[in-house]
Structure formats: structure tokens, C-alpha cells
Amino acid sequence: MSRQLLPKQFLRLASDRAMLQETVLRLSGLPDIKPLIAVCNNEHRFLIAEQLRDLGCGAGAIILEHEGRNTAPAIAAAALSAIAQDEQALLLVLPADHLIADLERFRAAMLSGAALAEQGWLVTFGVKPTRPATGYGYIERGRQLEGGAYRVTRFVEKPDPEKAREFLGGRHYWNSGMFAFSARRYLDELMRYRPDIVAAVSDAWEQSKRDLDFVRLDPAAFARCPADSVDYAVMEKSDRVAVVPMDAGWSDIGSWSELW
């Protein structure tokens, strides 16, 4: 599905637009959306800039990593960028390799997540499983919160087939990898559990170079950053995590079978 120089995010797989472009366009109609922040590998900077330009969409920042350090540092860099413009900024974290069939339900879920994020919750979006999939992580819900959301009891690694069948009982969701939270709250939680990541990303940000829309994180400082996912670094540890159920025809395009 992907090649190193042309990942699936830049391919036209399900429409006449690239998946990155579809991700941007599905945000139209949401209120108070600020210019987007993209975090990408340095090698893909012109691809992103060109695809955004084709949409007539400018970026608040295109943050460049000279080497990937997984999602926790990438989101930390985006949070620092957002806070530089607005201390109260909320982040909606969206991978650019998803398909969403029902945009109305998607946007409703995003609005619910934003409302919880304003209250200090770290929000993830859970997809009701339609089959006993073993290729996704799962989220187990706890007590109900306002707006149809739930407190997260635990995150579950990709299960075996028997366990995946048990997870069809109604209390578990596929982990979509989408999140909403206050930029400041995310950094505070990351500082609580992984201060080494915050220190390294802060150094890389403070020493970054701006080149038009591109923000080049300092390569040496960022190389010192430990690699970790947002799930492991923050979401699985925090006691303030909520899941918003989302039934919007979601698919994570990891293989041709997921597309077709």
C-alpha cells in the first residue's frame, strides 16, 4: 500500500483526491478550525505543500522531522506550535491514511470530542467493531460521561481471534488512532509520564528554523528524543481519558482488503 518515497497518504486510493487531501476536506463544516499543523518527514515536505496548495488550503505550519520518533514526540511538536499561537488551543489529531464514509457522523463525533477536550479530557475516538478483527487495538469503556462518551477503562493490544470475538459484546471499540485534547493538557500529561520526551522536543522546537511554511526541528536535538507512541506514553497511563464512540464508516487503510 505504501512506499517509502510515496506513502499511501499521498496516493489517490478511494477518490480523485489523495488521502491527505480527503483528511483536510472532511474538516470543512467544523467551527473555529484554525490553519492546520502537519508533521511529516523532511523528504515529504514538498508533497504535502503541493497537495495543500491544490486544495487552496494554507498550513499554519508544516513541521519537519529528519527522522521519525513515533507519535508522542510528533504530537508534542504540534502542541508547541499551537500554543505559540494560542495558549488555549485544542488539538484534533488525525492520521492522514483513514477513510471515512459518513462525514456528518464524523463531524458530530469531532464536536463531542472537542467539548470534552475543553473540560480537560484526553479524548480518543472508538469505532464499534463489526467483526472480530485481530489487526486493531481495542478500547474498553467504563462509566458513561456526557454526550454519549465514556471514561476509558483500559487499552487492549491487538487480540487473538478468541478474544476479538469476545470484544464484539458492546463494551469495546477499535482504537482509531484519532485524538482530541488541549495542547497544554497533552504536554502536561506527557511531562508527567515522559519528561524526557518533552525536554528533547522542546529543545528541538526552540532551535528550529522557519522557512516559509516549513518548520525544521533541530535534527540533533530531535535525534536525542526517545521514540514512543502517544498510546504508550500518555493515553494508557492517564486517569483522564475518554472515548467518543464513532459510527462513521471508518477504515484504516493498511492493506488492499481494507480498501476493497
C-alpha positions as CSV (number, residue, x, y, z in Angstrom):
1,M,0.0,0.0,0.0
2,S,2.9,2.4,0.7
3,R,6.4,3.0,-0.5
4,Q,9.0,4.9,1.4
5,L,9.1,7.9,-1.0
6,L,5.3,7.9,-1.7
7,P,3.4,6.7,1.3
8,K,-0.3,5.9,1.0
9,Q,-1.3,9.3,2.5
10,F,-0.3,10.9,-0.8
11,L,-2.0,8.3,-3.1
12,R,-5.4,8.6,-4.7
13,L,-6.9,5.3,-3.5
14,A,-10.6,6.0,-2.9
15,S,-11.3,9.1,-4.9
16,D,-9.7,11.6,-7.3
17,R,-8.0,13.2,-4.3
18,A,-5.1,12.0,-2.2
19,M,-5.9,10.6,1.3
20,L,-4.2,13.6,2.9
21,Q,-6.5,15.9,0.9
22,E,-9.5,13.9,1.9
23,T,-8.5,14.2,5.6
24,V,-8.3,18.0,5.2
25,L,-11.6,18.4,3.4
26,R,-13.6,16.4,5.9
27,L,-12.9,19.1,8.4
28,S,-14.9,21.6,6.4
29,G,-18.1,22.5,8.3
30,L,-16.5,22.3,11.7
31,P,-16.5,25.6,13.5
32,D,-13.4,27.5,14.6
33,I,-10.9,25.4,12.7
34,K,-7.5,27.1,12.7
35,P,-4.9,26.6,10.0
36,L,-3.7,23.0,10.1
37,I,-0.4,21.8,11.5
38,A,1.2,18.9,9.6
39,V,4.0,16.9,11.0
40,C,5.9,14.9,8.4
41,N,9.3,13.5,7.3
42,N,11.6,16.1,5.8
43,E,11.5,14.1,2.5
44,H,7.8,14.6,2.1
45,R,7.6,18.4,2.7
46,F,7.0,19.4,-1.0
47,L,4.4,16.6,-1.5
48,I,2.4,18.0,1.5
49,A,2.8,21.6,0.4
50,E,1.8,20.8,-3.1
51,Q,-1.3,18.8,-2.1
52,L,-2.4,21.5,0.3
53,R,-1.9,24.2,-2.4
54,D,-4.0,22.2,-4.8
55,L,-6.9,22.5,-2.3
56,G,-6.3,26.2,-1.9
57,C,-5.5,25.4,1.8
58,G,-2.7,27.0,3.6
59,A,-0.9,25.5,6.6
60,G,-0.2,27.1,9.9
61,A,2.9,25.1,10.0
62,I,4.5,22.0,8.3
63,I,6.8,20.6,10.9
64,L,9.6,18.6,9.5
65,E,11.2,15.6,11.3
66,H,14.5,14.5,9.9
67,E,13.8,11.1,11.4
68,G,10.6,9.7,12.8
69,R,10.3,9.3,16.6
70,N,6.7,7.9,16.6
71,T,3.5,9.8,17.5
72,A,4.1,11.1,21.1
73,P,7.0,13.4,20.0
74,A,5.3,14.4,16.8
75,I,2.2,15.5,18.7
76,A,4.3,17.3,21.2
77,A,5.9,19.3,18.4
78,A,2.4,20.2,17.1
79,A,1.3,21.1,20.6
80,L,4.2,23.5,21.0
81,S,3.4,25.1,17.6
82,A,-0.3,25.5,18.5
83,I,0.5,27.0,21.9
84,A,2.8,29.5,20.3
85,Q,-0.3,31.0,18.6
86,D,-2.9,30.3,21.3
87,E,-2.3,29.1,24.8
88,Q,-5.8,27.7,24.9
89,A,-5.5,25.8,21.7
90,L,-7.3,22.4,21.2
91,L,-5.7,19.8,19.0
92,L,-7.6,17.4,16.8
93,V,-5.1,14.7,15.9
94,L,-5.9,12.9,12.6
95,P,-3.8,10.4,10.8
96,A,-3.9,11.0,7.0
97,D,-4.5,7.4,6.0
98,H,-8.0,6.8,7.1
99,L,-11.3,6.5,5.1
100,I,-14.5,8.0,6.5
101,A,-17.8,7.2,4.7
102,D,-20.2,9.3,6.8
103,L,-18.9,12.8,7.1
104,E,-21.9,14.0,9.1
105,R,-21.4,11.4,11.8
106,F,-17.7,12.0,11.8
107,R,-18.1,15.7,12.4
108,A,-20.6,15.1,15.2
109,A,-18.1,12.9,16.9
110,M,-15.3,15.5,16.5
111,L,-17.6,18.2,18.1
112,S,-18.3,15.9,21.0
113,G,-14.6,15.2,21.4
114,A,-13.8,18.9,21.3
115,A,-16.3,19.6,24.0
116,L,-14.7,17.0,26.3
117,A,-11.2,18.3,25.5
118,E,-12.3,21.8,26.6
119,Q,-13.1,20.2,30.0
120,G,-9.6,18.7,30.3
121,W,-10.2,15.2,29.0
122,L,-7.8,13.4,26.7
123,V,-10.2,12.1,24.1
124,T,-9.9,9.1,21.8
125,F,-12.4,8.1,19.2
126,G,-13.6,4.5,19.2
127,V,-15.1,2.6,16.3
128,K,-17.7,0.0,17.1
129,P,-16.3,-3.3,15.8
130,T,-18.1,-5.0,13.0
131,R,-16.0,-8.2,13.0
132,P,-13.5,-9.9,15.3
133,A,-10.5,-8.1,13.9
134,T,-7.1,-9.0,15.2
135,G,-5.2,-6.2,13.4
136,Y,-6.5,-3.4,15.6
137,G,-6.0,-2.4,19.2
138,Y,-9.2,-2.1,21.3
139,I,-10.5,0.4,23.9
140,E,-12.6,-0.9,26.8
141,R,-15.2,1.6,28.0
142,G,-16.2,2.4,31.6
143,R,-18.8,4.6,33.1
144,Q,-20.8,6.9,30.8
145,L,-20.0,10.6,30.6
146,E,-21.9,13.4,29.0
147,G,-22.7,13.4,25.3
148,G,-22.6,9.7,24.9
149,A,-18.9,9.4,25.7
150,Y,-17.3,7.0,28.2
151,R,-14.4,7.0,30.6
152,V,-11.7,4.6,29.3
153,T,-11.1,1.6,31.5
154,R,-8.1,0.3,29.5
155,F,-6.5,-0.1,26.2
156,V,-6.1,-3.6,24.9
157,E,-3.3,-4.8,22.5
158,K,-4.2,-6.5,19.2
159,P,-6.1,-9.6,20.4
160,D,-6.1,-13.2,19.4
161,P,-9.2,-14.4,17.4
162,E,-11.0,-15.7,20.5
163,K,-10.5,-12.5,22.5
164,A,-11.5,-10.5,19.4
165,R,-14.8,-12.4,19.3
166,E,-15.4,-11.5,23.0
167,F,-14.9,-7.9,22.2
168,L,-18.0,-7.8,20.0
169,G,-20.1,-7.7,23.2
170,G,-20.6,-3.9,23.2
171,R,-18.0,-2.6,25.7
172,H,-15.1,-2.5,23.3
173,Y,-14.2,-0.3,20.4
174,W,-11.5,-0.3,17.8
175,N,-8.8,2.2,18.5
176,S,-9.0,4.6,15.6
177,G,-5.8,6.5,16.4
178,M,-7.6,9.8,16.4
179,F,-7.5,12.1,19.4
180,A,-8.7,15.5,20.7
181,F,-7.2,17.3,23.7
182,S,-5.9,20.7,24.8
183,A,-2.4,21.2,23.6
184,R,-1.4,22.3,27.1
185,R,-3.1,19.4,28.7
186,Y,-1.3,17.0,26.4
187,L,2.1,18.5,27.2
188,D,1.4,18.5,30.9
189,E,0.4,14.8,30.8
190,L,3.4,13.9,28.7
191,M,5.6,15.8,31.1
192,R,4.1,13.7,33.9
193,Y,4.9,10.4,32.3
194,R,7.7,11.1,29.8
195,P,9.6,14.3,30.8
196,D,12.5,13.1,28.6
197,I,10.3,13.4,25.5
198,V,9.1,16.9,26.5
199,A,12.7,18.0,27.1
200,A,14.0,16.7,23.8
201,V,11.1,18.0,21.7
202,S,11.2,21.4,23.5
203,D,14.9,21.7,22.6
204,A,14.3,20.7,19.0
205,W,11.4,23.3,18.8
206,E,13.4,26.1,20.4
207,Q,16.3,25.5,18.0
208,S,14.0,25.1,14.9
209,K,14.4,27.1,11.7
210,R,11.4,28.6,9.9
211,D,11.4,28.5,6.1
212,L,8.1,29.9,4.8
213,D,5.5,27.3,5.9
214,F,8.2,24.8,6.9
215,V,9.4,24.5,10.5
216,R,12.6,22.4,10.6
217,L,13.0,20.8,14.0
218,D,16.7,20.8,15.0
219,P,17.9,17.5,13.8
220,A,20.5,16.9,16.6
221,A,18.1,17.8,19.4
222,F,15.2,15.7,17.9
223,A,17.5,12.7,17.3
224,R,18.0,12.6,21.1
225,C,14.3,12.2,21.7
226,P,13.1,8.7,22.7
227,A,10.7,7.1,20.3
228,D,7.3,6.3,21.8
229,S,3.6,6.3,20.7
230,V,1.0,8.6,22.2
231,D,-0.9,5.5,23.4
232,Y,2.0,4.1,25.4
233,A,3.4,7.5,26.5
234,V,0.2,9.1,27.7
235,M,-3.2,7.6,26.9
236,E,-2.6,4.2,28.6
237,K,-1.3,6.0,31.7
238,S,-3.5,9.0,32.3
239,D,-6.6,8.8,34.5
240,R,-8.4,11.4,32.5
241,V,-9.1,9.6,29.2
242,A,-12.5,9.5,27.5
243,V,-13.7,7.6,24.4
244,V,-16.2,9.0,22.0
245,P,-17.9,6.2,20.0
246,M,-17.9,6.9,16.3
247,D,-20.0,5.1,13.7
248,A,-18.9,6.9,10.5
249,G,-17.8,4.1,8.2
250,W,-14.2,4.3,9.4
251,S,-11.4,2.3,7.8
252,D,-7.7,2.3,8.4
253,I,-6.2,1.6,5.1
254,G,-3.4,-0.8,5.9
255,S,-4.0,-3.3,3.1
256,W,-5.9,-3.7,-0.2
257,S,-8.5,-5.8,1.6
258,E,-9.3,-2.9,3.9
259,L,-9.8,-0.7,0.7
260,W,-11.8,-3.2,-1.3
